[in-house]
Amino acid sequence: MVQTRLDAVRLDGAGPIYDQIRRSIRDLVLNGTWPPGTPVPPEHALMEQLGASRMTVHRALVQLAREGLITRRRRSGTVVANPPASHAMLDILSIPEEVERLGQRYGHEVLMREDGRVSAELALRFGLKRSEKICHLVTLHRADDKPHVLEERVIHLATVPAAADEDFGTTPPGDWLLRNSLWSQAEHAISAVPAEPDDARLLGIEAGEACLLIERRTWNQGAPVTAVRLLYPGTRHRFVGRFGPYGKV
């Protein structure tokens, strides 16, 4: 672990003191002087070094945490955060491949599975007909044994009957569908949502923390194939799309 030099944090004399502290630490992080995992000097040390009040130093660190540049922990102190993972915004990606592209080890666990008719709750959440027969799955995907994304998925058994005989223990649902079903149309939406308490516990984050919710549905010649909700911790991920005047490039 890289040890920080307190004298690396300097005031440049431009603007409010808290913002000078924020910019100085931000630049140390972004230029690689303080890589991920580097401990950030405690508030009292920064106060003494910079001649600033506790409130001023605290305000700077809170803002850096909001920007996702540092992670503040009550017992273990403040460290430089890992950079958010980047993902292609509109592609239907394999989550194992997504994790491997980050240079991390992939793993998954099917937390819940129910087959049968659609419940009233699921019908409302996914816009389904109560008469449909579906496979309902909740899967936690991990990267280096840490929660990466929480997936809730329904698979339409009338369109993909083979899903009824698959346990998804070896291959996660999304990858299994990519290999064993066809789709001709997809609908894709991204929104920002606060983490519900149960979801936050599974993702290892605080309840109410900002998350990115990806909702996707696919059809094959008008027949529904699957609908999925992917919940990503917002501070760990960002989604990127590149396109030109005639579509994606």
C-alpha positions as CSV (number, residue, x, y, z in Angstrom):
1,M,0.0,0.0,0.0
2,V,1.3,3.4,-1.0
3,Q,2.0,5.7,2.0
4,T,0.7,9.3,1.5
5,R,2.9,12.3,2.1
6,L,0.9,14.9,4.0
7,D,2.9,17.8,2.4
8,A,1.6,16.7,-1.0
9,V,-1.8,18.3,-0.1
10,R,-1.3,22.0,-0.8
11,L,-3.4,25.1,-1.1
12,D,-3.3,27.1,-4.4
13,G,-4.9,30.3,-3.1
14,A,-7.8,30.2,-5.5
15,G,-11.3,30.2,-4.1
16,P,-12.7,28.8,-0.8
17,I,-10.3,26.8,1.4
18,Y,-12.4,23.7,1.3
19,D,-12.4,23.7,-2.5
20,Q,-8.6,24.2,-2.6
21,I,-8.2,21.1,-0.4
22,R,-10.7,19.2,-2.6
23,R,-8.9,20.1,-5.8
24,S,-5.4,19.2,-4.3
25,I,-6.5,15.7,-3.2
26,R,-8.5,15.2,-6.4
27,D,-5.5,16.0,-8.5
28,L,-3.3,13.6,-6.5
29,V,-5.9,10.8,-7.1
30,L,-6.5,11.5,-10.8
31,N,-2.8,11.8,-11.8
32,G,-2.0,8.5,-10.1
33,T,0.1,9.9,-7.2
34,W,-2.4,8.4,-4.8
35,P,-3.6,5.1,-6.4
36,P,-6.7,3.2,-5.3
37,G,-6.3,1.9,-1.7
38,T,-4.0,4.7,-0.6
39,P,-4.9,6.0,2.9
40,V,-6.0,9.6,2.9
41,P,-4.5,11.6,5.9
42,P,-7.0,12.0,8.7
43,E,-8.9,15.2,9.3
44,H,-6.8,16.3,12.3
45,A,-3.6,15.9,10.3
46,L,-4.9,17.9,7.4
47,M,-6.1,20.6,9.8
48,E,-2.6,21.0,11.3
49,Q,-0.8,20.9,8.0
50,L,-3.1,23.4,6.2
51,G,-4.2,25.6,9.1
52,A,-7.8,24.9,8.3
53,S,-10.8,24.3,10.6
54,R,-12.3,20.8,11.1
55,M,-15.5,21.9,9.3
56,T,-13.5,23.0,6.3
57,V,-11.5,19.8,6.0
58,H,-14.6,17.7,6.6
59,R,-16.5,19.5,3.9
60,A,-13.7,18.9,1.3
61,L,-13.6,15.1,2.2
62,V,-17.4,14.8,2.0
63,Q,-17.4,16.3,-1.5
64,L,-14.6,14.0,-2.6
65,A,-16.6,11.0,-1.3
66,R,-19.7,12.2,-3.3
67,E,-17.5,12.4,-6.4
68,G,-16.5,8.8,-5.9
69,L,-12.8,9.6,-5.5
70,I,-12.4,8.5,-1.9
71,T,-14.2,6.0,0.4
72,R,-14.8,6.9,4.0
73,R,-15.0,4.2,6.6
74,R,-15.6,4.8,10.3
75,R,-13.2,2.3,11.7
76,S,-10.6,1.8,9.0
77,G,-10.3,5.4,7.9
78,T,-10.5,7.1,4.5
79,V,-8.8,5.6,1.4
80,V,-8.7,6.4,-2.3
81,A,-11.6,4.6,-4.0
82,N,-11.3,2.1,-6.9
83,P,-12.2,3.8,-10.2
84,P,-15.7,3.0,-11.4
85,A,-16.0,0.2,-13.9
86,S,-17.0,1.2,-17.5
87,H,-19.5,-0.8,-19.5
88,A,-21.0,-0.5,-23.0
89,M,-24.3,1.3,-22.5
90,L,-26.6,-0.5,-25.0
91,D,-24.9,-3.8,-25.7
92,I,-26.4,-7.0,-24.3
93,L,-23.2,-8.1,-22.6
94,S,-22.2,-11.2,-20.8
95,I,-21.7,-10.3,-17.1
96,P,-18.8,-12.8,-16.7
97,E,-17.1,-11.2,-19.7
98,E,-17.8,-7.7,-18.2
99,V,-16.0,-8.8,-15.0
100,E,-13.1,-10.4,-16.8
101,R,-12.5,-7.3,-18.9
102,L,-12.0,-5.5,-15.6
103,G,-9.2,-8.0,-14.8
104,Q,-11.2,-9.6,-12.0
105,R,-12.4,-13.1,-11.1
106,Y,-16.1,-13.8,-11.8
107,G,-18.5,-15.8,-9.7
108,H,-22.2,-16.0,-9.2
109,E,-24.9,-17.4,-7.0
110,V,-28.6,-18.0,-7.7
111,L,-30.2,-16.7,-4.5
112,M,-33.8,-17.6,-5.4
113,R,-35.7,-19.4,-8.1
114,E,-39.5,-19.9,-8.6
115,D,-41.2,-21.5,-11.7
116,G,-44.9,-21.1,-12.4
117,R,-47.6,-18.5,-12.9
118,V,-46.9,-14.8,-12.5
119,S,-47.6,-13.3,-9.1
120,A,-49.4,-10.0,-8.8
121,E,-46.1,-8.4,-7.6
122,L,-44.1,-9.7,-10.5
123,A,-46.9,-8.7,-13.0
124,L,-46.6,-5.1,-11.7
125,R,-42.8,-5.0,-11.6
126,F,-42.2,-6.5,-15.1
127,G,-45.5,-5.6,-16.9
128,L,-46.4,-9.3,-17.3
129,K,-49.8,-11.1,-17.8
130,R,-50.9,-13.1,-14.8
131,S,-51.6,-16.1,-17.1
132,E,-48.0,-16.4,-18.3
133,K,-45.7,-19.2,-17.0
134,I,-42.2,-17.9,-16.1
135,C,-39.0,-18.8,-14.4
136,H,-38.2,-16.1,-11.8
137,L,-34.6,-15.8,-10.7
138,V,-32.6,-13.6,-8.4
139,T,-28.8,-13.9,-9.0
140,L,-25.9,-12.1,-7.3
141,H,-22.8,-11.6,-9.6
142,R,-19.5,-11.1,-7.9
143,A,-16.1,-9.7,-9.0
144,D,-13.1,-10.9,-6.9
145,D,-15.6,-12.2,-4.4
146,K,-17.2,-8.8,-4.0
147,P,-20.8,-8.0,-5.1
148,H,-20.8,-6.6,-8.6
149,V,-24.4,-6.5,-9.7
150,L,-27.8,-7.9,-8.4
151,E,-29.9,-9.4,-11.1
152,E,-33.6,-10.2,-11.0
153,R,-34.9,-11.9,-14.2
154,V,-38.0,-13.6,-15.6
155,I,-37.7,-16.1,-18.5
156,H,-40.9,-16.8,-20.5
157,L,-41.2,-20.6,-20.5
158,A,-43.5,-20.6,-23.5
159,T,-40.8,-19.1,-25.6
160,V,-37.8,-20.8,-23.9
161,P,-39.1,-24.1,-22.5
162,A,-35.6,-25.5,-22.0
163,A,-35.0,-23.0,-19.1
164,A,-37.3,-25.1,-16.9
165,D,-34.6,-27.9,-16.9
166,E,-31.6,-25.6,-16.3
167,D,-30.4,-24.9,-12.8
168,F,-28.1,-22.0,-13.8
169,G,-25.5,-23.1,-11.3
170,T,-22.6,-23.3,-13.8
171,T,-23.8,-20.7,-16.3
172,P,-25.6,-17.6,-15.2
173,P,-29.1,-16.9,-16.7
174,G,-28.1,-14.1,-19.1
175,D,-25.2,-16.1,-20.6
176,W,-27.4,-19.2,-20.8
177,L,-30.0,-17.3,-22.7
178,L,-27.4,-15.8,-25.1
179,R,-26.4,-19.4,-26.0
180,N,-29.8,-21.1,-26.0
181,S,-32.3,-18.6,-27.3
182,L,-32.8,-16.1,-30.1
183,W,-34.0,-12.5,-29.9
184,S,-35.0,-10.0,-32.6
185,Q,-35.9,-6.9,-30.6
186,A,-34.8,-5.4,-27.3
187,E,-35.9,-2.5,-25.1
188,H,-33.4,-0.9,-22.7
189,A,-33.7,1.7,-20.0
190,I,-31.3,3.1,-17.4
191,S,-32.4,5.0,-14.3
192,A,-30.9,6.1,-10.9
193,V,-32.6,4.6,-7.9
194,P,-31.9,4.4,-4.1
195,A,-30.9,1.0,-2.8
196,E,-33.7,-0.8,-0.9
197,P,-32.5,-2.3,2.4
198,D,-32.5,-5.9,1.2
199,D,-30.8,-5.1,-2.0
200,A,-28.2,-2.9,-0.2
201,R,-27.4,-5.8,2.1
202,L,-26.7,-8.1,-0.8
203,L,-24.6,-5.5,-2.6
204,G,-22.6,-4.5,0.5
205,I,-23.7,-0.9,0.4
206,E,-25.8,1.4,2.6
207,A,-29.6,1.5,2.3
208,G,-30.5,4.5,0.2
209,E,-27.2,4.7,-1.6
210,A,-27.5,5.6,-5.3
211,C,-27.6,2.7,-7.8
212,L,-27.9,2.4,-11.5
213,L,-30.9,0.3,-12.6
214,I,-30.8,-1.3,-16.0
215,E,-34.1,-2.7,-17.2
216,R,-34.1,-4.8,-20.4
217,R,-36.7,-6.8,-22.2
218,T,-36.2,-9.0,-25.3
219,W,-38.6,-10.5,-27.8
220,N,-38.2,-13.0,-30.7
221,Q,-40.6,-12.3,-33.5
222,G,-43.0,-10.7,-31.1
223,A,-42.9,-13.5,-28.5
224,P,-41.4,-12.3,-25.1
225,V,-38.1,-14.0,-24.2
226,T,-36.9,-12.4,-21.0
227,A,-37.1,-9.3,-18.8
228,V,-34.3,-8.4,-16.4
229,R,-33.5,-5.8,-13.8
230,L,-29.8,-5.3,-13.1
231,L,-28.9,-3.2,-10.1
232,Y,-25.4,-1.8,-10.0
233,P,-23.9,0.2,-7.1
234,G,-23.7,3.7,-8.6
235,T,-20.3,4.7,-7.3
236,R,-18.6,1.6,-8.7
237,H,-19.9,1.8,-12.3
238,R,-20.4,4.0,-15.3
239,F,-21.9,3.2,-18.7
240,V,-20.4,4.3,-21.9
241,G,-21.8,4.5,-25.4
242,R,-20.1,5.6,-28.6
243,F,-22.1,6.5,-31.6
244,G,-22.1,8.6,-34.8
245,P,-24.8,10.3,-36.9
246,Y,-25.9,7.0,-38.3
247,G,-25.9,4.9,-35.1
248,K,-23.4,3.1,-32.9
249,V,-19.8,2.9,-34.0
